[in-house]
């Protein structure tokens, strides 16, 4: 078996058989490839066939314009009202969402879990996770969470002051207020059709 | 542990001491490979400490009653490249005539072998010998590299007076353990075919077992070299290479099979009684555009047992038949003995990247247990009669997106798991990740390797440390890390160590090295060092040490 031509630098750089033709005619005798006696036209046809493939490897992303909006917008609206309506509305916080996030794939990733993972929408405001620390004297300190572990909790208070506390088990008491908790809890519950339908609905909110 | 200020001071004092001792030499003792069969307490002789992959130490000097006294002994920063920091010995430079000076950031993501009081530390293109007593650098070897994936290096192998390291451009380099000078280097696989090598070479008798990675479409392979001469002893391919080879019937044709991946980028374990090297294989190729490779795609995403004397396969078990999510099964298998259904068994266990826990008979490969480790895992349609999960085609991808858990980075990844024969518990980190898998292309014919990654991550919703019953796969205790989840970056979870002191050392996602109660997961001690590899332990000068790498640092803690 010879080399994989789709991975060949010659094939990748060839435009109209100009690099392939001399190799076919001249061969690569030291590497075991004989001269092949076919016409330039035949080589051009073979080159065109090779270029017809779409060789893609690691680090190369697909950019094919595949429309991901496959759902039923009406069913999506019903699902949205039932599942999301307590926190969101099409005429309130999500009015014009399809104009603000015009790419349906980004819109879908964003409504599933805003700001998460590999989908980043410029200008998207994701509310921070809040934290309340109850000290031994009963005093509560609140702020936006910076970091939390079994041994530490760090925050920025509403006045912009960084505060941190050492933790030892449940002392002091630490409560997180996750504004996206509802989104996270829904992830295991969705069927893919639900997702497709909601996206089909949200893309109509121009 | 609250010692960050004193730690910084201690570091600089120690570093100054380092400079004055930089010319120390290594005693000429070497490592007889027979010692690895019964590893002493005062060394860490191979990737997992011993051959079992358990990451378990029988040391009890350090235990629940005194772990609070574990404190920093020394810390050393290693520096990549052809020029060491002031006061260190001249860097020994190797490489082929096509190599170049490529100074990738230090990533200590492998094991640190400790042999005769010397620690061997690696990062891609670099190996260092440090004095285990105070961390000072004895020698530094730097390989000028042609290129290749530099995601990590899993450590060295040691055989008598020789040290072995794999390079990202696929050379096996033999160094003098005493001086760091190169003795020879041999090509493992073709750089032009986009192989890269990161595995820790495993010394077994007079065999040196090496594997490779490849993110294009080349076949996975395992090779055995003569550790003295570097001569090739055998090659084992993880996918069928010729018509009629076993497993060929699980591919559409032999071309697809022989370009089908199944790479071997993480060290395996070894059973001295059966002479079986047991290891995991990576994803089939192309990873995501799977339309071109219908079938189970043997022996990708599988546990394999190969006889080290012959290079022949004894048994196999596929953890992800026809994988479509890049769920490499390349985590190091864990070998342990115990009771199963009232009878003694020799077993192998693993939590695979796909979210399923498996227990097998390691002599025969007989399936014993398969269990989903988390309710979030949703890519399967159940378990078949062989005990293997059944891939759900609806979750491969969808035009509108398929919500899949775990993400391609897995519920776990390469980081070493652990087993404690006292608690009879299997320990592992998990992160419950989600992704949306889209149809990437309407024309899959040219797809190779990790083509395009047509899925978009949603990150993780929970990070946990689990103790698992190998008899059932059920979770016995679960320590959920505080927070709401986060990224799906697996480098946050660099591996575990269990000890007979009823301690489980686990680096947490916030950068703390934590000692837990092995029976219930309660944290007992911690130090925030930002660890990037699995902790290890050994005795030295009658003190028990715990060491861990953290980026470009090596930290040694000691019980005084």
Interface residues (C-beta under 8 A of the other chain):
Chain A: X1 X4 X6 X7 X53 X54 X55 X56 X57 X58 X60 X61 X62 X64 X66 X67 X68 X69 X70 X71 X105 X108 X109 X112 X113 X116 X117 X118 X119 X129 X147 X148 X149 X150 X151 X152 X153 X166 X174 X176 X178 X180 X181 X184 X187 X188 X190 X192 X195 X196 X199
Chain B: X2 X194 X215 X216 X217 X255 X258 X259 X375 X376 X378 X394 X398 X399 X400 X401 X402 X403 X405 X407 X434 X435 X436 X438 X439 X440 X441 X442 X443 X445 X446 X447 X448 X449 X450 X451 X452 X453 X454 X456 X457 X458 X459 X461 X481 X482 X483 X484 X485 X487 X488 X508 X509 X510 X512 X514 X523 X526 X528
